[in-house]
């Protein structure tokens, strides 16, 4: 069975409702979830940390999370 991803975006597991703010390692994001869609806006980050790196980490986490959840429900 696949393992739930961890690391840089582990904070995502602490969502508390359909909208809110996440913060980890100097990166702050706002999220809104509704009607089957998740929107995430990066509102603050360290100057030298490229936005593309943050987006890549978030995408990878979410893709792995979806695959993990799908494998759990197939059991």
C-alpha positions in Angstrom: 0.0 0.0 0.0 1.4 3.5 -0.8 2.4 5.7 2.1 1.0 9.1 2.7 3.6 11.7 1.6 5.3 13.8 4.3 7.9 16.5 4.5 7.7 20.1 3.2 3.9 20.2 2.9 3.0 17.9 5.8 1.2 20.9 7.3 -1.6 20.3 4.7 -2.9 17.5 6.8 -4.0 20.1 9.4 -6.7 21.8 7.3 -9.6 22.9 9.4 -12.5 23.6 7.2 -13.3 24.8 3.7 -11.0 27.8 3.9 -8.1 29.0 5.9 -4.4 29.8 6.1 -1.4 27.5 6.2 2.1 28.4 7.3 5.3 26.3 7.3 9.0 27.2 6.9 8.3 30.8 6.1 5.7 30.0 3.4 2.2 31.2 4.0 -0.8 30.2 1.9 -4.5 30.8 1.8 -6.8 28.0 0.7 -10.4 27.7 -0.3 -12.1 24.3 -1.0 -15.6 24.0 -2.4 -17.6 22.3 -5.2 -14.8 19.8 -5.7 -12.1 22.4 -6.3 -9.1 23.5 -4.2 -7.6 26.9 -4.7 -4.3 27.7 -3.0 -2.7 31.2 -3.1 0.8 31.7 -1.8 0.7 35.0 0.1 4.2 35.1 1.6 7.5 33.3 1.1 11.2 33.7 1.7 12.6 36.0 -1.0 15.1 33.4 -2.3 12.6 30.5 -2.4 11.2 30.3 -6.0 7.4 30.2 -6.3 7.9 27.4 -8.9 9.5 25.2 -6.2 6.6 25.8 -3.8 4.1 25.0 -6.5 5.9 21.9 -7.5 6.0 20.6 -4.0 2.3 21.3 -3.5 1.4 19.6 -6.8 3.5 16.5 -6.0 1.9 16.3 -2.5 -1.6 16.6 -3.8 -1.1 14.1 -6.6 0.4 11.5 -4.1 -2.4 12.2 -1.7 -5.1 11.6 -4.3 -3.3 8.3 -5.3 -3.1 7.2 -1.6 -6.7 8.0 -0.9 -7.8 6.1 -4.1 -5.8 3.1 -3.1 -7.3 3.1 0.3 -10.9 3.2 -1.0 -10.1 0.4 -3.5 -9.6 -2.0 -0.5 
